[in-house]
Amino acid sequence: MIGFAQYSEYEWEERDTWMNLADMFEHADVEAGSHVADIGCHEGYLSIHLAKRVGVDGRVYSVDVRQDRLDILRVNLKSRQLGNVDVILGAYDDPKLPENTLDVVFIMDTYHEMEDYMTILEHVKKALKPGGRIIIIEKLKRKVRDRSRKSMTDAHSMSPKYVRKELFRAGFENLVQDNNIGNWENDRDKVIWMITATKP
């Protein structure tokens, strides 16, 4: 999960201008009291928005594989006085989430980095409550649109056609795809898409 500038706190205000999280949360049915996870949380952009959304009765589980990012996340949480976030150092094949606990699991701009994606999907399914939802948000770059999965991951991109097959293989149901999320960094060659799927 290699980080770039858009993941650093000083870029977050600009990121809010091209990433419509309110619509994403509405689509994912994230509300006050929800228990949610953010896999690949980096320094906390999505986690902090989620923490505010779910409120004091909700819980956010923020996962990353790098301790330095999680250390910065803790500082960011403390400066905002957010106490409803559990910070988790995950493994590359295991986000180490509690089982049968979560309403929603987000994987934003991170799925393309996962080599053990089927193993991770199995862990996510175990962590979700029955009827819980996984939300995968990625960008599809025009230059790799019709190429192989490896070509896409090498370009830090992913096509929903691969993810749909993998979610079905992992046993998720009721897949809903939305390609009208916007453009990553306002770049029309980087289309943001989102897939929602449900644990039976």
LINMO-V96153 format. One record per residue. N is the residue number from 1. RES is the residue in one letter. PSI is psi as a letter, one per 40 degrees, with the letter a starting at -180 (none if undefined). BURIAL is 1 if it has 9 or more other ideal C-beta (glycine too) atoms within 8 Angstrom, else 0. Layout:
n->N res->RES psi->PSI burial->BURIAL
n->N res->RES psi->PSI burial->BURIAL
This chain:
n->1 res->M psi->g burial->1
n->2 res->I psi->h burial->0
n->3 res->G psi->i burial->1
n->4 res->F psi->a burial->0
n->5 res->A psi->d burial->0
n->6 res->Q psi->e burial->0
n->7 res->Y psi->e burial->1
n->8 res->S psi->i burial->1
n->9 res->E psi->d burial->1
n->10 res->Y psi->e burial->0
n->11 res->E psi->e burial->1
n->12 res->W psi->d burial->1
n->13 res->E psi->d burial->0
n->14 res->E psi->d burial->0
n->15 res->R psi->d burial->1
n->16 res->D psi->d burial->0
n->17 res->T psi->d burial->0
n->18 res->W psi->e burial->1
n->19 res->M psi->h burial->1
n->20 res->N psi->g burial->0
n->21 res->L psi->d burial->1
n->22 res->A psi->d burial->0
n->23 res->D psi->d burial->0
n->24 res->M psi->d burial->1
n->25 res->F psi->d burial->1
n->26 res->E psi->d burial->0
n->27 res->H psi->d burial->1
n->28 res->A psi->e burial->1
n->29 res->D psi->f burial->1
n->30 res->V psi->h burial->1
n->31 res->E psi->i burial->0
n->32 res->A psi->h burial->0
n->33 res->G psi->e burial->0
n->34 res->S psi->i burial->1
n->35 res->H psi->h burial->1
n->36 res->V psi->i burial->1
n->37 res->A psi->i burial->1
n->38 res->D psi->g burial->1
n->39 res->I psi->h burial->1
n->40 res->G psi->f burial->1
n->41 res->C psi->e burial->1
n->42 res->H psi->b burial->1
n->43 res->E psi->e burial->1
n->44 res->G psi->e burial->1
n->45 res->Y psi->d burial->1
n->46 res->L psi->d burial->1
n->47 res->S psi->d burial->1
n->48 res->I psi->d burial->1
n->49 res->H psi->d burial->1
n->50 res->L psi->d burial->1
n->51 res->A psi->d burial->1
n->52 res->K psi->d burial->0
n->53 res->R psi->d burial->1
n->54 res->V psi->d burial->1
n->55 res->G psi->a burial->1
n->56 res->V psi->d burial->0
n->57 res->D psi->e burial->0
n->58 res->G psi->a burial->1
n->59 res->R psi->i burial->1
n->60 res->V psi->h burial->1
n->61 res->Y psi->h burial->1
n->62 res->S psi->h burial->1
n->63 res->V psi->h burial->1
n->64 res->D psi->i burial->1
n->65 res->V psi->e burial->0
n->66 res->R psi->h burial->0
n->67 res->Q psi->d burial->0
n->68 res->D psi->d burial->0
n->69 res->R psi->d burial->1
n->70 res->L psi->d burial->1
n->71 res->D psi->d burial->0
n->72 res->I psi->d burial->1
n->73 res->L psi->d burial->1
n->74 res->R psi->d burial->1
n->75 res->V psi->d burial->0
n->76 res->N psi->d burial->1
n->77 res->L psi->d burial->1
n->78 res->K psi->d burial->0
n->79 res->S psi->d burial->0
n->80 res->R psi->e burial->0
n->81 res->Q psi->f burial->0
n->82 res->L psi->h burial->1
n->83 res->G psi->e burial->0
n->84 res->N psi->f burial->1
n->85 res->V psi->h burial->1
n->86 res->D psi->h burial->0
n->87 res->V psi->h burial->1
n->88 res->I psi->h burial->1
n->89 res->L psi->h burial->1
n->90 res->G psi->i burial->1
n->91 res->A psi->i burial->0
n->92 res->Y psi->d burial->0
n->93 res->D psi->e burial->0
n->94 res->D psi->h burial->1
n->95 res->P psi->e burial->1
n->96 res->K psi->f burial->1
n->97 res->L psi->i burial->1
n->98 res->P psi->i burial->0
n->99 res->E psi->i burial->0
n->100 res->N psi->f burial->0
n->101 res->T psi->d burial->0
n->102 res->L psi->i burial->1
n->103 res->D psi->d burial->1
n->104 res->V psi->h burial->1
n->105 res->V psi->h burial->1
n->106 res->F psi->h burial->1
n->107 res->I psi->g burial->1
n->108 res->M psi->h burial->1
n->109 res->D psi->f burial->1
n->110 res->T psi->d burial->1
n->111 res->Y psi->d burial->1
n->112 res->H psi->e burial->1
n->113 res->E psi->e burial->1
n->114 res->M psi->h burial->1
n->115 res->E psi->d burial->0
n->116 res->D psi->f burial->0
n->117 res->Y psi->d burial->1
n->118 res->M psi->d burial->1
n->119 res->T psi->d burial->1
n->120 res->I psi->d burial->1
n->121 res->L psi->d burial->1
n->122 res->E psi->d burial->1
n->123 res->H psi->d burial->1
n->124 res->V psi->d burial->1
n->125 res->K psi->d burial->1
n->126 res->K psi->d burial->1
n->127 res->A psi->d burial->1
n->128 res->L psi->i burial->1
n->129 res->K psi->i burial->1
n->130 res->P psi->h burial->0
n->131 res->G psi->e burial->0
n->132 res->G psi->i burial->1
n->133 res->R psi->i burial->1
n->134 res->I psi->h burial->1
n->135 res->I psi->h burial->1
n->136 res->I psi->h burial->1
n->137 res->I psi->h burial->1
n->138 res->E psi->i burial->1
n->139 res->K psi->h burial->1
n->140 res->L psi->h burial->1
n->141 res->K psi->h burial->1
n->142 res->R psi->d burial->0
n->143 res->K psi->e burial->0
n->144 res->V psi->e burial->1
n->145 res->R psi->d burial->0
n->146 res->D psi->f burial->0
n->147 res->R psi->a burial->0
n->148 res->S psi->i burial->0
n->149 res->R psi->d burial->0
n->150 res->K psi->d burial->0
n->151 res->S psi->d burial->1
n->152 res->M psi->d burial->1
n->153 res->T psi->d burial->1
n->154 res->D psi->d burial->0
n->155 res->A psi->e burial->1
n->156 res->H psi->f burial->0
n->157 res->S psi->i burial->1
n->158 res->M psi->i burial->1
n->159 res->S psi->i burial->1
n->160 res->P psi->d burial->1
n->161 res->K psi->d burial->0
n->162 res->Y psi->d burial->1
n->163 res->V psi->d burial->1
n->164 res->R psi->d burial->1
n->165 res->K psi->d burial->0
n->166 res->E psi->d burial->1
n->167 res->L psi->d burial->1
n->168 res->F psi->d burial->1
n->169 res->R psi->d burial->0
n->170 res->A psi->e burial->1
n->171 res->G psi->e burial->0
n->172 res->F psi->i burial->1
n->173 res->E psi->i burial->0
n->174 res->N psi->f burial->0
n->175 res->L psi->h burial->1
n->176 res->V psi->h burial->0
n->177 res->Q psi->h burial->1
n->178 res->D psi->h burial->1
n->179 res->N psi->e burial->0
n->180 res->N psi->f burial->0
n->181 res->I psi->d burial->1
n->182 res->G psi->a burial->0
n->183 res->N psi->h burial->1
n->184 res->W psi->h burial->1
n->185 res->E psi->f burial->0
n->186 res->N psi->f burial->0
n->187 res->D psi->h burial->0
n->188 res->R psi->e burial->0
n->189 res->D psi->e burial->0
n->190 res->K psi->g burial->1
n->191 res->V psi->h burial->1
n->192 res->I psi->h burial->1
n->193 res->W psi->i burial->1
n->194 res->M psi->h burial->1
n->195 res->I psi->h burial->1
n->196 res->T psi->h burial->1
n->197 res->A psi->i burial->1
n->198 res->T psi->i burial->1
n->199 res->K psi->h burial->1
n->200 res->P psi->none burial->0
